[in-house]
Amino acid sequence: MTCTIGLIHEGVTYIGADSLGSNGYTKKVRNDKKLFKSKDIESGLFGFAGSYRMGQLLMYANGLLDRRDEQNINHEYLVTKFIPNVRSLFQSQGFERNNSGEAEGGVFILGIKDKLYGIYSDYQVAESSYNYLAMGSGECHALGSLHTTEDLDMKPEERIIKALLVAQEFAVGVEAPFYIMNTKDNTVLKYDRNGSLVE
């Protein structure tokens, strides 16, 4: 299930996500969102795919990122400081799983200012060579859309919504409403299944 998208545009990172929860057999549109601001730093933004339990742990956790380090957060910081904090959180709350001796967490996107990172189930921190990434069952469809709009004169919100609409059309487990947030402010934009902004 899910399509969660991250996109960097003019020094700001945007994250958009759908609202469907599913176990593979049944589905429910949920009010609790798949994207949220970090409780630790103003410029931190999360978007997740997969388990809502994981997303909720990240959403309400304190101390994953140190606000004193906000100006210096980079790939090394995330690997050496942030990921151990995430692992500790998942372990203490019974979320981390053991897969043939290897620890597994979940998949989520982290935006910090103008940086975009993908965190995967083996706790690797990925920084794409593109200025966008996507996760979830709609990942491939969304990436195709984002690639085709890369050179068009479109606002970041328009590109994200277009990609989410494509994922909704062709991927199992992706449904509106769609939400978009960014690392610059606390605005939350909501869109319906046709891609129209909901006031």
HUMO-V184570 format. One record per residue. PSI is psi as a letter, one per 30 degrees, with the letter a starting at -180 (* if undefined). Layout:
# HUMO-V184570
PSI ; PSI
This chain:
# HUMO-V184570
l ; k ; j ; k ; k ; k ; k ; k ; j ; h ; g ; k ; k ; k ; k ; l ; l ; a ; g ; k ; k ; k ; g ; f ; e ; l ; l ; k ; k ; l ; f ; k ; l ; g ; k ; l ; k ; k ; f ; e ; k ; e ; g ; k ; k ; k ; k ; l ; k ; b ; k ; f ; e ; e ; e ; e ; e ; e ; e ; g ; k ; k ; g ; e ; k ; j ; f ; f ; g ; e ; f ; g ; k ; a ; e ; e ; e ; e ; e ; f ; e ; e ; e ; e ; e ; e ; e ; e ; e ; e ; e ; f ; g ; g ; e ; k ; l ; k ; j ; h ; f ; k ; k ; k ; c ; a ; k ; l ; k ; k ; k ; j ; c ; g ; k ; k ; k ; k ; k ; l ; f ; g ; g ; l ; j ; k ; j ; l ; f ; l ; g ; l ; l ; l ; l ; a ; f ; g ; e ; e ; e ; e ; e ; e ; e ; e ; e ; f ; g ; e ; g ; l ; i ; k ; l ; e ; e ; e ; e ; e ; e ; e ; e ; e ; e ; e ; e ; e ; e ; f ; k ; k ; g ; k ; k ; l ; l ; k ; k ; k ; l ; l ; f ; e ; a ; g ; k ; j ; k ; k ; k ; a ; f ; f ; g ; k ; k ; k ; *
